[in-house]
């Protein structure tokens, strides 16, 4: 499994959870990622929870361009790939440091290639969320080229949602070579904990409503979240917004009461469970954009795993999941409507508890990583057999 993401962030978790569960079924998996800190040499070790081999590839460029664009990493990964023997290579996204070593294995080693598409990066996608117009124009063209031009070269394609399924077919990828593979839920690493117990463990007060959000966020989504939170404070002045883990947006400067925003900073995976379980409600205030329609945020699976209700805007496949699963509320991407839905759930804890139980139930069944890995294993066998050739 080749990916350009940093170890411990974003799509890395998608690859690692799939790899772990395939490993539990007796397969040998290697996950190659970008290191958290720049390094000149490869670093290889075993995953602590499985027999998955974790490889951090070298890179030399700093800043955002290191994630998939570093020429040293590209060269090192290709040389590394030349020395390997795999039955199949799975590239997560198609930036140069992923797609070019993967294509080398496919063309010169005869290794079947599966390409994963779990974010819409290029034109119309997340590149449009970049603050600089120059980056949007220049990076957008390059990003789009690599995102779109190699899809038809893959022997199989995994997509995170139906939106990207349609995008892939529009680019010429045969529908029979595509598998719909949403993110799963880590039901063993994250579990429901009583709020009183969780808040006591992390030192949070017991008598305030807490709305939770985990991870990074686009700037326009952060603005929407801040506007909705200000509306909530008008009727629930004791409410607090908990930003768990790393959050890239300075939400405190966007709200009327900065002290009402609590930020944990980076957390170990073990700490995340208590902070998430300390929340009454989670939310996904997403603007209706191409970037948000083209993804399936892993945070929704974390919310479900700890058994809490979710308020989300009507954007993308996550909204359909919440509606069909009945474990939260879906609103328009308007601050007033989001605030009303959140306050309504805060005032009805019994309903919130019912929704939370339903969320955990779905996480344990339909959206578990075990089920997703079984689906992927079956797809791998089809690719290896060449069922559509």
C-alpha positions as CSV (number, residue, x, y, z in Angstrom):
1,X,0.0,0.0,0.0
2,X,1.6,3.2,-1.2
3,X,0.4,6.6,0.0
4,X,1.8,10.2,0.1
5,X,0.1,11.1,3.5
6,X,2.1,11.5,6.6
7,X,2.2,8.6,9.0
8,X,-0.6,9.1,11.5
9,X,-2.7,11.5,9.5
10,X,-5.6,11.4,7.0
11,X,-5.6,8.6,4.5
12,X,-2.9,6.9,6.4
13,X,-5.5,5.6,8.8
14,X,-7.7,4.3,6.0
15,X,-4.8,2.3,4.6
16,X,-3.5,1.1,8.0
17,X,-6.9,-0.1,9.3
18,X,-7.5,-2.0,6.0
19,X,-4.0,-3.5,6.2
20,X,-4.4,-4.5,9.8
21,X,-7.6,-6.4,9.2
22,X,-6.2,-8.1,6.0
23,X,-3.2,-9.1,8.1
24,X,-5.5,-10.7,10.7
25,X,-6.8,-12.8,7.8
26,X,-3.3,-14.1,7.1
27,X,-2.1,-11.7,4.4
28,X,1.3,-9.9,4.4
29,X,0.9,-6.2,4.1
30,X,3.4,-3.3,3.7
31,X,2.3,0.3,4.1
32,X,4.6,3.0,2.7
33,X,4.0,6.6,3.9
34,X,5.6,10.0,4.3
35,X,7.4,10.4,7.7
36,X,6.2,12.9,10.2
37,X,9.7,14.5,10.1
38,X,11.9,14.8,7.1
39,X,14.5,12.1,6.8
40,X,17.1,11.0,4.2
41,X,16.7,7.2,4.7
42,X,14.0,4.7,5.0
43,X,12.7,3.7,8.4
44,X,11.0,0.3,8.7
45,X,9.2,-1.2,11.7
46,X,6.3,-3.5,12.5
47,X,2.9,-2.2,13.5
48,X,2.3,-2.8,17.2
49,X,-1.2,-4.2,16.7
50,X,-0.6,-6.5,13.7
51,X,2.0,-8.0,11.4
52,X,1.8,-5.1,9.0
53,X,5.2,-3.7,7.9
54,X,5.3,0.1,8.2
55,X,7.8,2.0,6.0
56,X,8.5,5.7,6.2
57,X,10.0,6.8,2.9
58,X,12.8,9.5,2.8
59,X,12.0,13.1,1.7
60,X,13.8,16.4,1.7
61,X,11.3,19.2,0.8
62,X,9.3,20.9,3.6
63,X,5.9,22.5,3.5
64,X,2.7,21.2,1.8
65,X,4.5,20.1,-1.4
66,X,6.3,17.3,0.4
67,X,3.1,15.3,0.5
68,X,3.3,13.5,-2.8
69,X,5.5,15.9,-4.8
70,X,9.0,15.5,-3.3
71,X,11.5,14.4,-6.0
72,X,13.9,12.7,-3.6
73,X,11.0,10.7,-2.2
74,X,9.9,9.7,-5.7
75,X,13.4,8.5,-6.6
76,X,13.9,6.7,-3.4
77,X,10.5,5.0,-3.5
78,X,11.1,3.8,-7.1
79,X,14.5,2.3,-6.3
80,X,12.9,0.7,-3.2
81,X,10.0,-0.7,-5.4
82,X,12.6,-2.2,-7.8
83,X,13.9,-4.4,-5.0
84,X,10.5,-5.7,-3.8
85,X,8.2,-8.6,-4.9
86,X,4.5,-8.1,-4.2
87,X,1.4,-9.9,-5.5
88,X,-0.5,-6.6,-5.7
89,X,0.1,-2.9,-5.2
90,X,-2.6,-0.5,-3.9
91,X,-1.9,3.2,-4.5
92,X,-3.9,5.6,-2.3
93,X,-4.5,8.6,-4.5
94,X,-2.3,9.3,-7.5
95,X,0.3,12.0,-6.7
96,X,3.7,11.4,-8.1
97,X,5.3,9.6,-5.1
98,X,2.5,7.2,-5.2
99,X,1.5,6.6,-8.8
100,X,4.9,6.5,-10.4
101,X,6.5,3.8,-8.2
102,X,3.2,1.9,-8.4
103,X,3.3,2.1,-12.2
104,X,6.9,0.9,-12.2
105,X,5.8,-2.2,-10.3
106,X,2.9,-2.7,-12.7
107,X,4.8,-2.2,-15.9
108,X,8.2,-3.7,-15.1
109,X,7.2,-6.3,-12.5
110,X,3.8,-7.3,-13.8
111,X,2.2,-6.4,-10.4
112,X,-1.5,-5.7,-10.6
113,X,-2.4,-2.1,-9.6
114,X,-5.4,-0.9,-7.6
115,X,-5.9,2.8,-7.2
116,X,-7.8,4.3,-4.3
117,X,-9.8,7.5,-4.7
118,X,-10.9,9.0,-1.4
119,X,-10.6,12.7,-1.9
120,X,-11.3,15.1,-4.8
121,X,-8.1,17.1,-4.9
122,X,-8.0,18.7,-8.4
123,X,-10.2,21.2,-10.3
124,X,-13.5,21.6,-8.5
125,X,-12.2,19.8,-5.4
126,X,-10.1,20.7,-2.4
127,X,-7.6,22.8,-4.4
128,X,-10.4,25.4,-4.6
129,X,-10.2,25.6,-0.8
130,X,-6.6,26.9,-0.9
131,X,-6.4,30.5,0.3
132,X,-3.9,31.7,-2.4
133,X,-5.3,32.1,-6.0
134,X,-1.9,31.5,-7.4
135,X,-1.7,28.1,-5.7
136,X,-5.2,27.4,-6.9
137,X,-4.3,28.1,-10.5
138,X,-0.8,26.5,-10.6
139,X,-1.2,23.6,-8.3
140,X,-4.8,23.0,-9.6
141,X,-3.6,22.1,-13.0
142,X,-0.8,19.8,-11.8
143,X,-3.1,18.2,-9.2
144,X,-5.8,17.6,-11.8
145,X,-3.4,16.0,-14.3
146,X,-2.1,13.5,-11.8
147,X,-5.6,12.9,-10.3
148,X,-7.3,12.2,-13.6
149,X,-4.8,10.9,-16.1
150,X,-3.8,7.7,-14.5
151,X,-7.1,6.3,-13.4
152,X,-7.7,4.2,-16.5
153,X,-4.3,2.6,-16.2
154,X,-5.2,0.8,-13.0
155,X,-6.3,-2.9,-13.0
156,X,-8.9,-2.0,-10.3
157,X,-10.2,1.1,-8.5
158,X,-11.5,1.6,-5.0
159,X,-13.6,4.7,-4.3
160,X,-14.8,6.1,-1.0
161,X,-18.2,7.3,-2.2
162,X,-20.6,7.2,-5.1
163,X,-19.7,10.7,-6.2
164,X,-16.1,9.6,-7.0
165,X,-17.5,6.4,-8.5
166,X,-19.3,8.5,-11.1
167,X,-16.2,10.7,-11.6
168,X,-14.1,7.6,-12.3
169,X,-16.6,6.2,-14.8
170,X,-16.7,9.7,-16.5
171,X,-12.9,9.4,-16.9
172,X,-13.3,6.1,-18.7
173,X,-12.8,3.6,-15.8
174,X,-15.0,0.6,-16.5
175,X,-17.7,0.3,-13.8
176,X,-17.0,-3.5,-13.3
177,X,-13.4,-2.7,-12.2
178,X,-14.6,-0.3,-9.3
179,X,-15.4,-1.2,-5.7
180,X,-17.3,1.2,-3.4
181,X,-15.2,1.2,-0.2
182,X,-16.3,3.7,2.5
183,X,-14.2,4.2,5.6
184,X,-14.8,1.8,8.4
185,X,-15.0,2.3,12.1
186,X,-12.4,1.3,14.7
187,X,-14.7,-0.4,17.1
188,X,-11.9,-1.9,19.2
189,X,-9.8,1.2,19.5
190,X,-12.7,3.5,20.2
191,X,-15.7,2.5,22.4
192,X,-18.6,4.1,24.2
193,X,-17.7,5.4,27.6
194,X,-20.2,7.1,30.0
195,X,-19.8,10.8,29.8
196,X,-19.2,11.3,33.5
197,X,-16.4,8.7,33.5
198,X,-14.8,10.2,30.3
199,X,-14.9,13.8,31.6
200,X,-13.5,12.8,34.9
201,X,-10.6,11.1,33.2
202,X,-9.6,14.2,31.2
203,X,-10.6,16.8,33.8
204,X,-13.6,18.3,32.0
205,X,-16.6,19.8,34.0
206,X,-19.7,17.6,34.3
207,X,-22.3,20.4,34.1
208,X,-21.7,21.9,30.6
209,X,-23.0,20.9,27.2
210,X,-20.0,19.9,25.0
211,X,-20.1,19.8,21.2
212,X,-17.2,17.9,19.7
213,X,-15.2,18.1,16.5
214,X,-12.0,16.2,15.7
215,X,-9.2,16.9,13.3
216,X,-8.5,19.4,10.5
217,X,-11.1,21.5,8.7
218,X,-11.4,23.7,5.5
219,X,-11.4,27.4,6.2
220,X,-14.9,28.0,4.9
221,X,-16.2,25.1,7.0
222,X,-14.5,26.6,10.1
223,X,-16.3,29.8,9.4
224,X,-19.6,28.0,9.2
225,X,-18.9,26.1,12.4
226,X,-18.0,29.3,14.2
227,X,-21.1,31.1,13.0
228,X,-23.3,28.2,14.1
229,X,-21.6,28.0,17.5
230,X,-22.2,31.7,18.1
231,X,-25.9,31.0,17.5
232,X,-25.9,28.2,20.0
233,X,-24.3,30.4,22.7
234,X,-27.3,32.7,22.4
235,X,-29.6,30.1,23.9
236,X,-27.0,27.8,25.6
237,X,-24.4,30.2,27.1
238,X,-22.7,27.4,29.0
239,X,-22.1,25.3,25.8
240,X,-18.5,24.6,24.9
241,X,-16.9,23.6,21.6
242,X,-14.2,20.9,22.0
243,X,-11.6,20.7,19.2
244,X,-10.0,17.3,19.7
245,X,-6.6,16.6,18.3
246,X,-4.9,18.8,15.7
247,X,-7.1,21.5,14.2
248,X,-5.5,23.7,11.6
249,X,-8.1,26.6,11.8
250,X,-7.9,29.3,14.5
251,X,-11.5,28.9,15.5
252,X,-11.0,31.0,18.6
253,X,-10.6,34.1,16.5
254,X,-13.8,33.4,14.5
255,X,-16.2,33.1,17.5
256,X,-17.6,35.8,19.7
257,X,-16.5,34.1,22.9
258,X,-13.0,32.6,22.4
259,X,-12.9,31.1,25.9
260,X,-15.9,28.9,25.0
261,X,-13.6,27.0,22.6
262,X,-11.5,24.3,24.1
263,X,-8.6,22.9,22.2
264,X,-6.8,19.7,23.2
265,X,-3.9,19.8,20.8
266,X,-2.4,16.6,19.5
267,X,-3.5,13.5,21.3
268,X,-2.3,9.9,21.4
269,X,-4.8,7.4,20.0
270,X,-5.5,6.2,23.6
271,X,-6.4,9.8,24.7
272,X,-8.8,10.4,21.9
273,X,-11.4,7.9,23.2
274,X,-11.9,9.8,26.5
275,X,-12.1,13.2,24.9
276,X,-14.6,12.1,22.3
277,X,-16.7,10.2,24.8
278,X,-16.8,13.4,26.9
279,X,-18.9,15.1,24.2
280,X,-22.7,15.3,24.2
281,X,-22.9,15.8,20.4
282,X,-20.6,15.8,17.4
283,X,-21.0,17.8,14.3
284,X,-19.9,18.0,10.7
285,X,-20.7,21.6,9.5
286,X,-19.6,21.2,5.8
287,X,-20.2,23.8,3.1
288,X,-21.8,22.4,-0.1
289,X,-18.6,22.3,-2.1
290,X,-16.9,19.9,-4.5
291,X,-14.2,19.2,-1.9
292,X,-16.8,18.0,0.6
293,X,-18.9,16.1,-1.9
294,X,-15.8,14.2,-3.0
295,X,-14.9,12.8,0.4
296,X,-16.1,10.7,3.3
297,X,-14.5,12.2,6.4
298,X,-13.1,9.5,8.7
299,X,-14.2,11.6,11.7
300,X,-17.8,10.4,11.2
301,X,-16.7,6.9,11.9
302,X,-14.9,8.0,15.1
303,X,-18.1,9.7,16.2
304,X,-20.1,6.6,15.5
305,X,-17.6,4.3,17.3
306,X,-18.0,6.2,20.6
307,X,-21.8,6.2,20.3
308,X,-22.8,9.8,20.1
309,X,-25.4,11.6,17.9
310,X,-24.2,13.6,14.9
311,X,-25.4,16.9,13.4
312,X,-24.2,17.3,9.8
313,X,-25.1,19.4,6.8
314,X,-26.7,17.9,3.8
315,X,-23.5,17.4,1.8
316,X,-22.1,14.2,0.4
317,X,-22.6,10.6,1.3
318,X,-22.2,11.2,5.0
319,X,-25.5,13.0,5.1
320,X,-27.3,10.0,3.4
321,X,-25.7,7.7,5.9
322,X,-27.0,9.7,8.9
323,X,-30.5,10.0,7.4
324,X,-30.7,6.3,6.6
325,X,-29.1,5.2,9.9
326,X,-31.2,7.5,12.0
327,X,-28.3,8.5,14.3
328,X,-28.4,12.3,14.0
329,X,-29.8,15.3,12.3
330,X,-29.1,16.7,8.8
331,X,-29.6,20.4,7.9
332,X,-28.8,22.9,5.2
333,X,-25.4,24.5,5.4
334,X,-26.8,27.5,7.2
335,X,-25.7,28.5,10.8
336,X,-29.3,29.0,12.0
337,X,-30.4,25.6,11.0
338,X,-27.3,23.9,12.4
339,X,-27.7,25.7,15.7
340,X,-31.4,24.7,16.0
341,X,-30.6,21.0,15.4
342,X,-27.8,21.0,18.0
343,X,-29.9,22.8,20.7
344,X,-32.8,20.5,20.0
345,X,-30.7,17.4,20.7
346,X,-29.1,19.0,23.8
347,X,-32.6,19.5,25.2
348,X,-33.5,15.9,24.4
349,X,-30.8,13.7,25.9
350,X,-33.0,10.6,25.7
351,X,-33.2,11.0,21.9
352,X,-29.5,11.7,21.8
353,X,-28.8,8.5,23.7
354,X,-31.0,6.5,21.3
355,X,-29.2,8.0,18.3
356,X,-25.8,7.3,19.8
357,X,-26.7,3.6,20.4
358,X,-27.8,3.4,16.8
359,X,-24.5,5.0,15.6
360,X,-22.5,2.4,17.5
361,X,-24.6,-0.4,16.1
362,X,-23.9,0.6,12.6
363,X,-20.2,1.1,13.4
364,X,-20.1,-2.5,14.6
365,X,-21.9,-4.0,11.6
366,X,-22.3,-2.2,8.3
367,X,-19.3,0.2,8.7
368,X,-16.7,-1.9,10.6
369,X,-13.2,-2.1,9.3
370,X,-13.5,-5.9,9.4
371,X,-16.4,-5.7,6.9
372,X,-14.6,-3.2,4.7
373,X,-11.4,-5.4,4.6
374,X,-13.5,-8.5,3.6
375,X,-14.9,-6.5,0.8
376,X,-11.5,-5.4,-0.3
377,X,-10.1,-8.9,0.0
378,X,-12.7,-10.2,-2.4
379,X,-12.0,-7.4,-4.8
380,X,-8.2,-8.1,-4.7
381,X,-8.9,-11.7,-5.7
382,X,-10.9,-10.5,-8.7
383,X,-8.1,-8.2,-9.7
384,X,-5.5,-11.0,-9.3
385,X,-7.7,-13.4,-11.4
386,X,-8.2,-10.7,-14.0
387,X,-11.9,-11.3,-14.0
388,X,-12.7,-8.4,-16.4
389,X,-9.9,-9.0,-18.9
